[in-house]
C-alpha cells in the first residue's frame, strides 16, 4: 500500500514564493511510494488545525513547508505519536533545518529525504507546558522575536536592523536558574537560550555542540558585550565557535527552573509567547519521529 503524505504550506513564511511548490512535488515525488495532498494555511494556528485533521484522516507523513514557527505548529501535534514529521525549509532563519543539514532546494529534498530518507527519533522540549523543537529563550532574544513577528518585512536584514536598534538601550534582568534541582545560578544575562538544536537560524549557532538526540538541553547564558566587542561576537558566530568565547556559559540539564521578578515574553522556536513570571523548561527525550537524509 502507498503511504499517505500531506504537505502543509505556510504561504507567507520567509521570502519564498510557494506557488510553484505543488508542481515540484508532482514532478519529483515517488508516486509508487506515496499518495499525497497539499494544503495552504490561511491564518495563525491553521497549521495546527490542519495537522490534527490530517492525523484523523490517516496521514502517516506530515510535511511542514515554511519556517521554524510553522514547524512548531505542526510538530507539537506529533509529539509522542506514530506520525512522521518532514521539514521543507522555506522560512526566514530555518534554524532547525540547518542544524539537521537538510537540503534547501525543494527538488533535492524530495528526492533525497522524502523518496529515499530514513525515520529517526529526536528530542523535543516544553517551556511551561508549551512545546518547542529547536530553541526557546528569554531576555533580549525574546524581545527581538516579538518585534520581528510584528514587522511586515522578514529576513535577515530586518532581524539585523532590530538587533541594532534595540541593543543599546536594553537593560538586563536578574534571573535565578536551577538546573536539575541541584545547581543554582544567579545571573543578569543579555539573554538565556534553551537549545535543543544548535542555532537560531541564518547559521548563527548559539550552542554548536547541541544535539537533538542526547536527552539534554544546552542552557546558554549570554553576557551583554559592550559596543566595541560586538564585532568580536559577530566573528565568533560566523565561524560557529561562540562556545569558545568569554561571552557565553553553557550548561546541560534535563530540567531548568527560572525565577524572574516579572512576567515577560519568551521566544518559542522563533515566535513570541507571553510567559508567566516563573518558568520550567524540560526535555522530552526521543519523542518525535522525523524523516531525514539516510
Residue pairs with C-beta under 8 A, 6 or more apart in sequence:
2 32
2 33
2 34
2 35
3 33
3 34
3 35
3 60
3 61
4 34
4 35
4 36
4 37
4 57
4 58
4 59
4 60
4 61
5 29
5 34
5 35
5 36
5 37
5 59
5 60
5 61
5 62
5 63
5 86
5 114
6 36
6 37
6 38
6 39
6 50
6 54
6 59
6 61
6 62
6 63
7 21
7 25
7 36
7 37
7 38
7 39
7 63
7 65
7 88
8 39
8 41
8 47
8 50
8 51
8 54
8 62
8 63
8 64
8 65
8 70
8 74
9 18
9 21
9 38
9 39
9 40
9 41
9 65
9 66
10 40
10 41
10 47
10 65
10 66
10 67
10 69
10 70
10 90
10 91
11 18
11 40
11 41
13 66
13 67
13 69
13 70
13 90
13 91
13 92
13 154
14 66
14 67
14 90
14 91
14 92
14 94
14 154
14 155
15 92
15 154
15 155
16 90
18 40
18 65
18 90
21 38
21 65
21 90
21 106
22 38
24 106
24 107
24 110
25 36
25 38
25 110
27 107
28 106
28 107
28 110
28 111
28 115
29 36
29 110
29 114
29 115
30 114
30 115
33 115
34 61
34 114
37 59
39 50
41 47
41 50
41 70
45 73
47 64
47 66
47 70
47 73
47 74
48 73
48 74
48 76
48 77
51 62
51 73
51 74
51 77
51 78
52 77
54 62
54 83
55 62
55 77
55 78
55 81
55 83
59 83
60 82
60 83
60 84
61 83
61 84
61 86
61 114
61 291
62 74
62 78
62 83
62 84
62 85
62 86
63 85
63 86
63 87
63 88
63 114
64 70
64 71
64 73
64 74
64 75
64 85
64 86
64 87
64 88
65 88
65 90
66 88
66 90
66 91
67 89
67 90
67 91
67 92
67 93
67 94
67 201
67 270
68 91
68 93
68 94
68 95
68 96
68 133
68 134
68 135
68 201
68 269
68 270
68 271
69 91
69 269
69 270
69 271
70 91
71 85
71 87
71 96
71 133
71 134
71 269
72 131
72 132
72 133
72 134
72 268
72 269
72 270
72 271
74 85
75 85
75 124
75 131
75 133
75 288
76 124
76 131
76 133
78 84
78 85
78 288
78 289
79 124
79 131
79 284
79 287
79 288
80 284
80 287
81 289
82 289
83 289
84 119
84 289
84 290
84 291
85 288
85 289
85 290
85 291
86 113
86 114
86 290
86 291
87 96
87 97
87 100
87 102
87 290
88 106
88 109
89 96
89 97
89 98
89 102
89 104
90 106
91 201
92 154
92 155
92 156
92 159
92 201
92 202
93 156
93 159
93 200
93 201
93 202
93 270
94 104
94 201
95 134
95 135
95 197
95 199
95 200
95 201
95 202
95 270
96 133
96 134
96 197
96 269
97 104
98 199
98 201
98 203
99 134
99 197
99 198
99 199
99 210
99 212
100 197
100 212
100 290
100 292
101 293
102 109
102 113
102 292
102 293
103 109
103 112
103 113
103 293
112 293
112 294
113 291
113 292
113 293
114 291
116 294
117 291
117 292
117 293
117 294
118 291
118 292
118 293
118 294
119 289
119 290
119 291
119 292
120 213
120 289
120 290
120 291
120 292
121 213
121 286
121 287
121 288
121 289
121 290
122 133
122 212
122 213
122 286
122 287
122 288
122 290
123 196
123 212
123 213
123 214
123 215
123 283
123 284
123 285
123 286
123 287
123 288
124 131
124 132
124 133
124 196
124 283
124 284
124 287
124 288
125 131
125 132
125 133
125 136
125 194
125 196
125 217
125 281
125 282
125 283
125 284
126 132
126 281
126 282
126 284
127 136
127 194
127 266
127 268
127 273
127 275
127 279
127 280
127 281
128 275
128 276
128 279
128 280
130 268
130 273
131 284
132 194
132 196
132 268
132 269
133 196
133 197
133 269
133 288
134 195
134 196
134 197
134 269
134 270
135 193
135 194
135 195
135 196
135 197
135 199
135 200
135 206
135 267
135 269
135 270
136 193
136 194
136 266
136 267
136 268
136 269
136 281
137 145
137 191
137 192
137 193
137 194
137 266
137 267
138 175
138 191
138 192
138 258
138 260
138 264
138 266
138 267
138 275
138 279
139 172
139 173
139 189
139 190
139 191
139 192
139 222
140 166
140 167
140 170
140 190
140 191
140 224
141 191
141 193
141 200
141 267
142 191
142 264
142 265
142 266
142 267
142 272
143 166
143 170
143 265
144 159
144 162
144 163
144 166
144 267
145 265
145 267
145 270
145 271
145 272
146 265
146 272
147 162
147 166
148 154
148 158
148 159
148 162
148 270
149 271
149 272
151 158
151 162
156 202
159 202
167 230
168 227
170 190
170 224
172 188
172 189
172 190
172 224
173 188
173 260
173 261
173 262
173 264
174 186
174 187
174 188
174 260
174 261
175 186
175 187
175 188
175 189
175 192
175 258
175 259
175 260
176 184
176 185
176 186
176 258
176 259
177 184
177 185
177 187
177 192
177 219
177 221
177 256
177 257
177 258
178 184
178 185
178 256
178 257
178 258
178 259
179 185
179 219
179 251
179 253
179 255
179 256
180 253
180 254
180 255
180 256
181 255
181 257
183 251
183 253
185 221
185 251
187 221
189 221
189 222
189 223
189 224
190 222
190 223
190 224
190 225
191 222
192 219
192 220
192 221
192 222
192 258
193 200
193 206
193 207
193 218
193 219
193 220
193 222
194 217
194 218
194 219
194 220
194 256
194 281
195 206
195 207
195 210
195 217
195 218
195 219
195 220
196 210
196 212
196 217
196 218
196 283
197 210
197 212
198 205
198 206
198 207
198 208
198 209
198 210
199 205
199 206
199 207
200 206
200 270
201 270
203 240
204 237
205 237
205 240
205 242
206 220
206 222
206 242
206 248
207 218
207 220
207 243
207 250
208 240
208 241
208 242
208 243
209 218
209 243
210 218
213 286
214 252
215 254
215 283
215 285
215 286
216 252
216 253
216 254
216 283
217 252
217 253
217 254
217 256
217 281
217 283
218 250
218 251
218 252
219 250
219 251
219 252
219 253
219 256
220 248
220 249
220 250
221 248
221 249
221 250
221 251
222 247
222 248
223 246
223 247
223 248
225 232
225 233
225 247
229 247
232 245
233 242
233 245
233 247
236 242
236 244
236 245
236 247
242 248
243 250
254 282
254 283
255 280
255 281
255 282
255 283
256 279
256 280
256 281
256 282
257 278
257 279
257 280
258 278
258 279
258 280
258 281
259 278
260 277
260 278
260 279
261 277
262 277
263 274
263 275
263 276
263 277
264 275
265 272
265 273
265 274
265 275
266 272
266 273
266 274
266 275
266 279
267 273
